[in-house]
């Protein structure tokens, strides 16, 4: 995965966490905040990933850069799925552990 696609995925993850923080600041429960933020950010994340994957499709036909294009497409696909699934789960579990640490 090149630096452009890595930057896209990192930015998407940061924005997703920021949206969760905004929902928490609005007084929502952690589970509801994670779900709402995921619902709001899912479409922009998927559209950004699709645009990058479609851009990489143009170099699939090149015999020299074919492998790079395929790895770029599947790297973006997998990292987008991980962004939409793993980041919210990890952040939610962090939110559940944090109050327990403050009490203990």
C-alpha positions in Angstrom: 0.0 0.0 0.0 1.4 3.4 -0.9 1.5 6.5 1.2 -1.6 8.0 -0.4 -3.8 5.0 0.4 -2.3 4.8 3.9 -3.0 8.4 4.4 -6.6 7.9 3.3 -7.2 5.1 5.7 -5.5 6.8 8.7 -7.6 10.0 8.0 -10.8 7.9 7.9 -9.9 6.2 11.2 -9.2 9.5 12.9 -12.4 11.1 11.6 -14.4 8.0 12.8 -12.9 8.4 16.3 -13.6 12.1 16.2 -17.2 11.5 15.3 -17.5 9.0 18.2 -16.1 11.7 20.5 -18.6 14.2 19.2 -21.5 11.8 19.9 -20.2 11.1 23.4 -19.9 14.9 24.0 -23.6 15.2 23.0 -24.4 12.9 25.9 -25.0 9.6 24.0 -24.2 6.2 25.6 -20.9 4.7 24.3 -22.6 1.9 22.3 -25.0 4.3 20.7 -22.2 6.8 20.0 -20.1 4.1 18.2 -23.1 2.9 16.1 -24.2 6.4 15.1 -20.7 7.5 14.2 -20.2 4.4 12.2 -23.5 5.0 10.4 -22.6 8.6 9.6 -19.0 7.9 8.4 -19.6 4.6 6.6 -20.7 6.1 3.3 -17.8 8.7 3.0 -15.3 6.0 4.0 -16.6 3.5 1.4 -16.8 6.2 -1.3 -13.3 7.4 -0.7 -12.0 3.8 -0.8 -13.9 3.0 -4.0 -12.5 6.1 -5.7 -8.9 5.0 -4.8 -9.6 1.4 -5.9 -11.1 2.6 -9.2 -8.1 4.8 -9.8 -5.8 1.8 -9.3 -7.9 -0.2 -11.8 -6.3 1.8 -14.6 -2.9 0.4 -14.0 -4.0 -3.2 -13.7 -3.4 -3.7 -17.4 0.2 -2.5 -17.3 2.5 -5.5 -17.3 5.0 -3.8 -15.0 2.7 -2.3 -12.4 0.1 -5.0 -12.4 1.1 -6.5 -9.1 1.3 -3.1 -7.5 -2.3 -2.3 -8.7 -3.7 -5.6 -7.4 -2.0 -5.2 -4.0 -3.2 -1.6 -3.8 -6.8 -2.5 -4.6 -7.0 -5.3 -2.1 -5.0 -3.4 0.5 -7.5 -0.6 0.4 -10.4 -3.0 0.5 -9.1 -4.9 3.6 -8.0 -1.7 5.4 -11.4 -0.1 4.8 -13.2 -3.1 6.2 -10.9 -3.1 9.2 -11.5 0.7 9.6 -15.3 0.1 9.7 -15.2 -2.9 12.0 -12.0 -3.0 14.1 -11.6 0.7 15.0 -15.1 1.0 16.5 -14.8 -2.2 18.4 -11.4 -1.3 19.8 -12.6 2.2 20.7 -15.8 0.9 22.4 -13.8 -1.6 24.4 -11.4 1.3 25.4 -14.4 3.3 26.5 -15.6 0.4 28.7 -12.2 -0.1 30.3 -11.5 3.5 31.0 -14.3 4.2 33.6 -13.3 1.0 35.4 -9.7 2.1 35.7 -10.8 5.5 37.1 -12.7 3.7 39.9 -10.0 1.1 40.7 
